[in-house]
Amino acid sequence: MTVPSPCINICTLDGASGLCLGCARTLQEISDWSNLDDAGKRAVWARIAERRAQGLVPEQPIALKPRPVSAR
């Protein structure tokens, strides 16, 4: 069984932490994902869990607010 991606299609990096607001990965982890073996992917999942446990990212991803539509 392959290790699933943590991506939930909320792909926005937090400027302060550098972590994705959706999946809690770094940009490097995101770009490396497809080249990692299952052990490497499980290690990324472990780091995500650690970040959430430390409060660096929310337990559940936040929904991004839609950008206001400018009046034309």
C-alpha positions, 0 to 999 in steps of 0.5 A: 500500500502506498503512502497517501499524500497529505495534500488537501488542495489548500495550497497556500504557504504561511509567510511566517512559518513557511508551512502550507496552510493545508497540509503543513509541509514545507515547500521542500517537502512538497517538491520532494514528495513524488521522489520519496520512497514510502519510508521518506513519506512516512517521515514527512507525515511524522513531521506534520504530526509533530508540527501539529502537536507543537501548535505550529499549525492547526490540528485541522487545516483552516479554510481560506477565506475567498478574496473579495471581488473588486467592484468594477 
